[in-house]
Amino acid sequence: MPDDIDKLREDFTKHQIGDAHFQAETAAYIKDAAQDIRDITGRFVKA
């Protein structure tokens, strides 16, 4: 039984780490997209 709990704890930790990586990648993607939008709209405003 303790081995099962350790395995569950390990799986849960790996899942949390995976979620954190996904959130960081998503945030970076959104930040890049927002910068692209600012660049594009800036070109139209200046034109």
PQR file of N, CA, C, O and H, with PARSE charges and radii, in Angstrom:
ATOM      1  N   MET A   1       0.815  -1.217   0.000 -0.4000 1.5000
ATOM      2  CA  MET A   1       0.000   0.000   0.000 -0.0000 2.0000
ATOM      3  C   MET A   1       0.853   1.273   0.000  0.5500 1.7000
ATOM      4  O   MET A   1       0.578   2.167  -0.801 -0.5500 1.4000
ATOM      5  N   PRO A   2       1.872   1.401   0.856 -0.5600 1.5000
ATOM      6  CA  PRO A   2       2.700   2.614   0.811  0.2800 2.0000
ATOM      7  C   PRO A   2       3.354   2.825  -0.560  0.5500 1.7000
ATOM      8  O   PRO A   2       3.536   3.963  -0.991 -0.5500 1.4000
ATOM      9  N   ASP A   3       3.707   1.728  -1.244 -0.4000 1.5000
ATOM     10  CA  ASP A   3       4.298   1.860  -2.579 -0.0000 2.0000
ATOM     11  C   ASP A   3       3.306   2.497  -3.541  0.5500 1.7000
ATOM     12  O   ASP A   3       3.684   3.315  -4.381 -0.5500 1.4000
ATOM     13  H   ASP A   3       3.559   0.803  -0.893  0.4000 1.0000
ATOM     14  N   ASP A   4       2.030   2.120  -3.415 -0.4000 1.5000
ATOM     15  CA  ASP A   4       0.994   2.700  -4.271 -0.0000 2.0000
ATOM     16  C   ASP A   4       0.864   4.204  -4.018  0.5500 1.7000
ATOM     17  O   ASP A   4       0.708   4.986  -4.956 -0.5500 1.4000
ATOM     18  H   ASP A   4       1.724   1.456  -2.733  0.4000 1.0000
ATOM     19  N   ILE A   5       0.928   4.594  -2.769 -0.4000 1.5000
ATOM     20  CA  ILE A   5       0.815   6.015  -2.409 -0.0000 2.0000
ATOM     21  C   ILE A   5       2.014   6.787  -2.963  0.5500 1.7000
ATOM     22  O   ILE A   5       1.859   7.887  -3.493 -0.5500 1.4000
ATOM     23  H   ILE A   5       1.055   3.959  -2.007  0.4000 1.0000
ATOM     24  N   ASP A   6       3.207   6.205  -2.836 -0.4000 1.5000
ATOM     25  CA  ASP A   6       4.401   6.860  -3.385 -0.0000 2.0000
ATOM     26  C   ASP A   6       4.293   7.017  -4.896  0.5500 1.7000
ATOM     27  O   ASP A   6       4.670   8.051  -5.449 -0.5500 1.4000
ATOM     28  H   ASP A   6       3.333   5.312  -2.406  0.4000 1.0000
ATOM     29  N   LYS A   7       3.777   5.985  -5.561 -0.4000 1.5000
ATOM     30  CA  LYS A   7       3.612   6.043  -7.021 -0.0000 2.0000
ATOM     31  C   LYS A   7       2.605   7.128  -7.394  0.5500 1.7000
ATOM     32  O   LYS A   7       2.837   7.894  -8.329 -0.5500 1.4000
ATOM     33  H   LYS A   7       3.472   5.145  -5.112  0.4000 1.0000
ATOM     34  N   LEU A   8       1.503   7.198  -6.679 -0.4000 1.5000
ATOM     35  CA  LEU A   8       0.497   8.231  -6.946 -0.0000 2.0000
ATOM     36  C   LEU A   8       1.074   9.624  -6.715  0.5500 1.7000
ATOM     37  O   LEU A   8       0.836  10.545  -7.496 -0.5500 1.4000
ATOM     38  H   LEU A   8       1.313   6.576  -5.919  0.4000 1.0000
ATOM     39  N   ARG A   9       1.834   9.766  -5.636 -0.4000 1.5000
ATOM     40  CA  ARG A   9       2.451  11.061  -5.323 -0.0000 2.0000
ATOM     41  C   ARG A   9       3.431  11.459  -6.431  0.5500 1.7000
ATOM     42  O   ARG A   9       3.467  12.618  -6.846 -0.5500 1.4000
ATOM     43  H   ARG A   9       2.027   9.018  -5.001  0.4000 1.0000
ATOM     44  N   GLU A  10       4.219  10.502  -6.902 -0.4000 1.5000
ATOM     45  CA  GLU A  10       5.183  10.763  -7.972 -0.0000 2.0000
ATOM     46  C   GLU A  10       4.465  11.151  -9.270  0.5500 1.7000
ATOM     47  O   GLU A  10       4.866  12.103  -9.940 -0.5500 1.4000
ATOM     48  H   GLU A  10       4.191   9.561  -6.565  0.4000 1.0000
ATOM     49  N   ASP A  11       3.411  10.421  -9.623 -0.4000 1.5000
ATOM     50  CA  ASP A  11       2.637  10.735 -10.829 -0.0000 2.0000
ATOM     51  C   ASP A  11       2.015  12.121 -10.731  0.5500 1.7000
ATOM     52  O   ASP A  11       2.011  12.878 -11.702 -0.5500 1.4000
ATOM     53  H   ASP A  11       3.086   9.648  -9.079  0.4000 1.0000
ATOM     54  N   PHE A  12       1.492  12.446  -9.561 -0.4000 1.5000
ATOM     55  CA  PHE A  12       0.862  13.752  -9.353 -0.0000 2.0000
ATOM     56  C   PHE A  12       1.887  14.875  -9.511  0.5500 1.7000
ATOM     57  O   PHE A  12       1.602  15.899 -10.130 -0.5500 1.4000
ATOM     58  H   PHE A  12       1.495  11.830  -8.772  0.4000 1.0000
ATOM     59  N   THR A  13       3.079  14.677  -8.947 -0.4000 1.5000
ATOM     60  CA  THR A  13       4.142  15.679  -9.052 -0.0000 2.0000
ATOM     61  C   THR A  13       4.547  15.875 -10.509  0.5500 1.7000
ATOM     62  O   THR A  13       4.719  17.008 -10.959 -0.5500 1.4000
ATOM     63  H   THR A  13       3.310  13.844  -8.444  0.4000 1.0000
ATOM     64  N   LYS A  14       4.700  14.778 -11.249 -0.4000 1.5000
ATOM     65  CA  LYS A  14       5.051  14.880 -12.671 -0.0000 2.0000
ATOM     66  C   LYS A  14       3.961  15.630 -13.435  0.5500 1.7000
ATOM     67  O   LYS A  14       4.254  16.437 -14.317 -0.5500 1.4000
ATOM     68  H   LYS A  14       4.560  13.858 -10.884  0.4000 1.0000
ATOM     69  N   HIS A  15       2.719  15.360 -13.093 -0.4000 1.5000
ATOM     70  CA  HIS A  15       1.591  16.032 -13.747 -0.0000 2.0000
ATOM     71  C   HIS A  15       1.623  17.532 -13.457  0.5500 1.7000
ATOM     72  O   HIS A  15       1.398  18.343 -14.356 -0.5500 1.4000
ATOM     73  H   HIS A  15       2.481  14.705 -12.376  0.4000 1.0000
ATOM     74  N   GLN A  16       1.900  17.901 -12.214 -0.4000 1.5000
ATOM     75  CA  GLN A  16       1.978  19.319 -11.844 -0.0000 2.0000
ATOM     76  C   GLN A  16       3.106  20.016 -12.603  0.5500 1.7000
ATOM     77  O   GLN A  16       2.942  21.140 -13.076 -0.5500 1.4000
ATOM     78  H   GLN A  16       2.083  17.243 -11.484  0.4000 1.0000
ATOM     79  N   ILE A  17       4.247  19.346 -12.715 -0.4000 1.5000
ATOM     80  CA  ILE A  17       5.384  19.925 -13.442 -0.0000 2.0000
ATOM     81  C   ILE A  17       5.019  20.093 -14.914  0.5500 1.7000
ATOM     82  O   ILE A  17       5.334  21.117 -15.521 -0.5500 1.4000
ATOM     83  H   ILE A  17       4.381  18.433 -12.330  0.4000 1.0000
ATOM     84  N   GLY A  18       4.359  19.094 -15.484 -0.4000 1.5000
ATOM     85  CA  GLY A  18       3.918  19.185 -16.876 -0.0000 2.0000
ATOM     86  C   GLY A  18       2.959  20.340 -17.078  0.5500 1.7000
ATOM     87  O   GLY A  18       3.061  21.065 -18.067 -0.5500 1.4000
ATOM     88  H   GLY A  18       4.103  18.262 -14.991  0.4000 1.0000
ATOM     89  N   ASP A  19       2.025  20.521 -16.149 -0.4000 1.5000
ATOM     90  CA  ASP A  19       1.078  21.641 -16.232 -0.0000 2.0000
ATOM     91  C   ASP A  19       1.807  22.978 -16.160  0.5500 1.7000
ATOM     92  O   ASP A  19       1.471  23.910 -16.890 -0.5500 1.4000
ATOM     93  H   ASP A  19       1.942  19.932 -15.346  0.4000 1.0000
ATOM     94  N   ALA A  20       2.789  23.074 -15.295 -0.4000 1.5000
ATOM     95  CA  ALA A  20       3.539  24.327 -15.146 -0.0000 2.0000
ATOM     96  C   ALA A  20       4.288  24.661 -16.431  0.5500 1.7000
ATOM     97  O   ALA A  20       4.323  25.818 -16.851 -0.5500 1.4000
ATOM     98  H   ALA A  20       3.062  22.316 -14.701  0.4000 1.0000
ATOM     99  N   HIS A  21       4.890  23.644 -17.057 -0.4000 1.5000
ATOM    100  CA  HIS A  21       5.589  23.878 -18.326 -0.0000 2.0000
ATOM    101  C   HIS A  21       4.607  24.335 -19.399  0.5500 1.7000
ATOM    102  O   HIS A  21       4.892  25.262 -20.157 -0.5500 1.4000
ATOM    103  H   HIS A  21       4.862  22.705 -16.716  0.4000 1.0000
ATOM    104  N   PHE A  22       3.446  23.678 -19.458 -0.4000 1.5000
ATOM    105  CA  PHE A  22       2.433  24.042 -20.450 -0.0000 2.0000
ATOM    106  C   PHE A  22       1.964  25.483 -20.242  0.5500 1.7000
ATOM    107  O   PHE A  22       1.820  26.238 -21.203 -0.5500 1.4000
ATOM    108  H   PHE A  22       3.215  22.925 -18.842  0.4000 1.0000
ATOM    109  N   GLN A  23       1.730  25.856 -18.988 -0.4000 1.5000
ATOM    110  CA  GLN A  23       1.282  27.223 -18.695 -0.0000 2.0000
ATOM    111  C   GLN A  23       2.346  28.240 -19.078  0.5500 1.7000
ATOM    112  O   GLN A  23       2.023  29.307 -19.601 -0.5500 1.4000
ATOM    113  H   GLN A  23       1.847  25.242 -18.207  0.4000 1.0000
ATOM    114  N   ALA A  24       3.597  27.927 -18.826 -0.4000 1.5000
ATOM    115  CA  ALA A  24       4.683  28.848 -19.174 -0.0000 2.0000
ATOM    116  C   ALA A  24       4.796  29.000 -20.690  0.5500 1.7000
ATOM    117  O   ALA A  24       4.981  30.107 -21.195 -0.5500 1.4000
ATOM    118  H   ALA A  24       3.859  27.060 -18.401  0.4000 1.0000
ATOM    119  N   GLU A  25       4.683  27.882 -21.413 -0.4000 1.5000
ATOM    120  CA  GLU A  25       4.747  27.943 -22.873 -0.0000 2.0000
ATOM    121  C   GLU A  25       3.569  28.732 -23.427  0.5500 1.7000
ATOM    122  O   GLU A  25       3.734  29.524 -24.356 -0.5500 1.4000
ATOM    123  H   GLU A  25       4.532  26.982 -21.003  0.4000 1.0000
ATOM    124  N   THR A  26       2.386  28.522 -22.866 -0.4000 1.5000
ATOM    125  CA  THR A  26       1.195  29.236 -23.318 -0.0000 2.0000
ATOM    126  C   THR A  26       1.332  30.729 -23.052  0.5500 1.7000
ATOM    127  O   THR A  26       0.986  31.545 -23.907 -0.5500 1.4000
ATOM    128  H   THR A  26       2.253  27.879 -22.111  0.4000 1.0000
ATOM    129  N   ALA A  27       1.828  31.089 -21.886 -0.4000 1.5000
ATOM    130  CA  ALA A  27       2.013  32.505 -21.550 -0.0000 2.0000
ATOM    131  C   ALA A  27       3.014  33.153 -22.502  0.5500 1.7000
ATOM    132  O   ALA A  27       2.806  34.285 -22.940 -0.5500 1.4000
ATOM    133  H   ALA A  27       2.108  30.426 -21.191  0.4000 1.0000
ATOM    134  N   ALA A  28       4.088  32.456 -22.823 -0.4000 1.5000
ATOM    135  CA  ALA A  28       5.088  33.002 -23.750 -0.0000 2.0000
ATOM    136  C   ALA A  28       4.482  33.178 -25.138  0.5500 1.7000
ATOM    137  O   ALA A  28       4.747  34.176 -25.809 -0.5500 1.4000
ATOM    138  H   ALA A  28       4.257  31.537 -22.467  0.4000 1.0000
ATOM    139  N   TYR A  29       3.674  32.218 -25.570 -0.4000 1.5000
ATOM    140  CA  TYR A  29       3.022  32.307 -26.879 -0.0000 2.0000
ATOM    141  C   TYR A  29       2.074  33.502 -26.928  0.5500 1.7000
ATOM    142  O   TYR A  29       2.060  34.248 -27.907 -0.5500 1.4000
ATOM    143  H   TYR A  29       3.459  31.408 -25.025  0.4000 1.0000
ATOM    144  N   ILE A  30       1.287  33.681 -25.877 -0.4000 1.5000
ATOM    145  CA  ILE A  30       0.341  34.803 -25.824 -0.0000 2.0000
ATOM    146  C   ILE A  30       1.100  36.130 -25.811  0.5500 1.7000
ATOM    147  O   ILE A  30       0.697  37.085 -26.475 -0.5500 1.4000
ATOM    148  H   ILE A  30       1.298  33.074 -25.082  0.4000 1.0000
ATOM    149  N   LYS A  31       2.188  36.187 -25.062 -0.4000 1.5000
ATOM    150  CA  LYS A  31       2.992  37.416 -25.007 -0.0000 2.0000
ATOM    151  C   LYS A  31       3.542  37.751 -26.392  0.5500 1.7000
ATOM    152  O   LYS A  31       3.503  38.905 -26.817 -0.5500 1.4000
ATOM    153  H   LYS A  31       2.516  35.411 -24.523  0.4000 1.0000
ATOM    154  N   ASP A  32       4.055  36.737 -27.094 -0.4000 1.5000
ATOM    155  CA  ASP A  32       4.577  36.961 -28.448 -0.0000 2.0000
ATOM    156  C   ASP A  32       3.470  37.402 -29.396  0.5500 1.7000
ATOM    157  O   ASP A  32       3.669  38.303 -30.211 -0.5500 1.4000
ATOM    158  H   ASP A  32       4.086  35.799 -26.749  0.4000 1.0000
ATOM    159  N   ALA A  33       2.308  36.774 -29.293 -0.4000 1.5000
ATOM    160  CA  ALA A  33       1.182  37.143 -30.151 -0.0000 2.0000
ATOM    161  C   ALA A  33       0.739  38.575 -29.867  0.5500 1.7000
ATOM    162  O   ALA A  33       0.430  39.324 -30.794 -0.5500 1.4000
ATOM    163  H   ALA A  33       2.146  36.042 -28.631  0.4000 1.0000
ATOM    164  N   ALA A  34       0.707  38.952 -28.612 -0.4000 1.5000
ATOM    165  CA  ALA A  34       0.315  40.319 -28.250 -0.0000 2.0000
ATOM    166  C   ALA A  34       1.309  41.325 -28.822  0.5500 1.7000
ATOM    167  O   ALA A  34       0.914  42.390 -29.297 -0.5500 1.4000
ATOM    168  H   ALA A  34       0.957  38.344 -27.859  0.4000 1.0000
ATOM    169  N   GLN A  35       2.588  40.993 -28.778 -0.4000 1.5000
ATOM    170  CA  GLN A  35       3.601  41.893 -29.347 -0.0000 2.0000
ATOM    171  C   GLN A  35       3.421  42.005 -30.858  0.5500 1.7000
ATOM    172  O   GLN A  35       3.551  43.092 -31.419 -0.5500 1.4000
ATOM    173  H   GLN A  35       2.909  40.128 -28.392  0.4000 1.0000
ATOM    174  N   ASP A  36       3.125  40.893 -31.513 -0.4000 1.5000
ATOM    175  CA  ASP A  36       2.876  40.924 -32.960 -0.0000 2.0000
ATOM    176  C   ASP A  36       1.689  41.822 -33.282  0.5500 1.7000
ATOM    177  O   ASP A  36       1.735  42.599 -34.235 -0.5500 1.4000
ATOM    178  H   ASP A  36       3.019  40.009 -31.056  0.4000 1.0000
ATOM    179  N   ILE A  37       0.630  41.717 -32.491 -0.4000 1.5000
ATOM    180  CA  ILE A  37      -0.561  42.551 -32.709 -0.0000 2.0000
ATOM    181  C   ILE A  37      -0.210  44.024 -32.522  0.5500 1.7000
ATOM    182  O   ILE A  37      -0.637  44.872 -33.306 -0.5500 1.4000
ATOM    183  H   ILE A  37       0.593  41.085 -31.716  0.4000 1.0000
ATOM    184  N   ARG A  38       0.563  44.326 -31.490 -0.4000 1.5000
ATOM    185  CA  ARG A  38       0.982  45.724 -31.273 -0.0000 2.0000
ATOM    186  C   ARG A  38       1.806  46.233 -32.453  0.5500 1.7000
ATOM    187  O   ARG A  38       1.638  47.372 -32.889 -0.5500 1.4000
ATOM    188  H   ARG A  38       0.910  43.637 -30.854  0.4000 1.0000
ATOM    189  N   ASP A  39       2.694  45.388 -32.965 -0.4000 1.5000
ATOM    190  CA  ASP A  39       3.519  45.787 -34.113 -0.0000 2.0000
ATOM    191  C   ASP A  39       2.650  46.064 -35.338  0.5500 1.7000
ATOM    192  O   ASP A  39       2.843  47.066 -36.027 -0.5500 1.4000
ATOM    193  H   ASP A  39       2.831  44.463 -32.611  0.4000 1.0000
ATOM    194  N   ILE A  40       1.697  45.178 -35.606 -0.4000 1.5000
ATOM    195  CA  ILE A  40       0.829  45.329 -36.781 -0.0000 2.0000
ATOM    196  C   ILE A  40      -0.056  46.562 -36.642  0.5500 1.7000
ATOM    197  O   ILE A  40      -0.162  47.355 -37.577 -0.5500 1.4000
ATOM    198  H   ILE A  40       1.540  44.364 -35.047  0.4000 1.0000
ATOM    199  N   THR A  41      -0.688  46.729 -35.494 -0.4000 1.5000
ATOM    200  CA  THR A  41      -1.578  47.884 -35.323 -0.0000 2.0000
ATOM    201  C   THR A  41      -0.780  49.180 -35.317  0.5500 1.7000
ATOM    202  O   THR A  41      -1.279  50.214 -35.762 -0.5500 1.4000
ATOM    203  H   THR A  41      -0.602  46.084 -34.734  0.4000 1.0000
ATOM    204  N   GLY A  42       0.440  49.141 -34.824 -0.4000 1.5000
ATOM    205  CA  GLY A  42       1.297  50.324 -34.843 -0.0000 2.0000
ATOM    206  C   GLY A  42       1.601  50.768 -36.263  0.5500 1.7000
ATOM    207  O   GLY A  42       1.685  51.964 -36.543 -0.5500 1.4000
ATOM    208  H   GLY A  42       0.846  48.301 -34.462  0.4000 1.0000
ATOM    209  N   ARG A  43       1.765  49.806 -37.154 -0.4000 1.5000
ATOM    210  CA  ARG A  43       2.030  50.138 -38.556 -0.0000 2.0000
ATOM    211  C   ARG A  43       0.829  50.837 -39.183  0.5500 1.7000
ATOM    212  O   ARG A  43       0.990  51.775 -39.963 -0.5500 1.4000
ATOM    213  H   ARG A  43       1.697  48.835 -36.926  0.4000 1.0000
ATOM    214  N   PHE A  44      -0.375  50.382 -38.841 -0.4000 1.5000
ATOM    215  CA  PHE A  44      -1.579  50.998 -39.406 -0.0000 2.0000
ATOM    216  C   PHE A  44      -1.801  52.399 -38.851  0.5500 1.7000
ATOM    217  O   PHE A  44      -2.232  53.299 -39.571 -0.5500 1.4000
ATOM    218  H   PHE A  44      -0.506  49.620 -38.207  0.4000 1.0000
ATOM    219  N   VAL A  45      -1.506  52.575 -37.579 -0.4000 1.5000
ATOM    220  CA  VAL A  45      -1.709  53.885 -36.950 -0.0000 2.0000
ATOM    221  C   VAL A  45      -0.740  54.905 -37.547  0.5500 1.7000
ATOM    222  O   VAL A  45      -1.107  56.058 -37.773 -0.5500 1.4000
ATOM    223  H   VAL A  45      -1.155  51.844 -36.994  0.4000 1.0000
ATOM    224  N   LYS A  46       0.494  54.477 -37.800 -0.4000 1.5000
ATOM    225  CA  LYS A  46       1.507  55.380 -38.348 -0.0000 2.0000
ATOM    226  C   LYS A  46       1.248  55.701 -39.822  0.5500 1.7000
ATOM    227  O   LYS A  46       1.661  56.754 -40.310 -0.5500 1.4000
ATOM    228  H   LYS A  46       0.792  53.540 -37.617  0.4000 1.0000
ATOM    229  N   ALA A  47       0.573  54.805 -40.525 -0.4000 1.5000
ATOM    230  CA  ALA A  47       0.374  54.971 -41.979 -0.0000 2.0000
ATOM    231  C   ALA A  47      -0.633  56.023 -42.341  0.5500 1.7000
ATOM    232  O   ALA A  47      -0.886  56.255 -43.523 -0.5500 1.4000
ATOM    233  H   ALA A  47       0.238  53.950 -40.129  0.4000 1.0000
TER
END
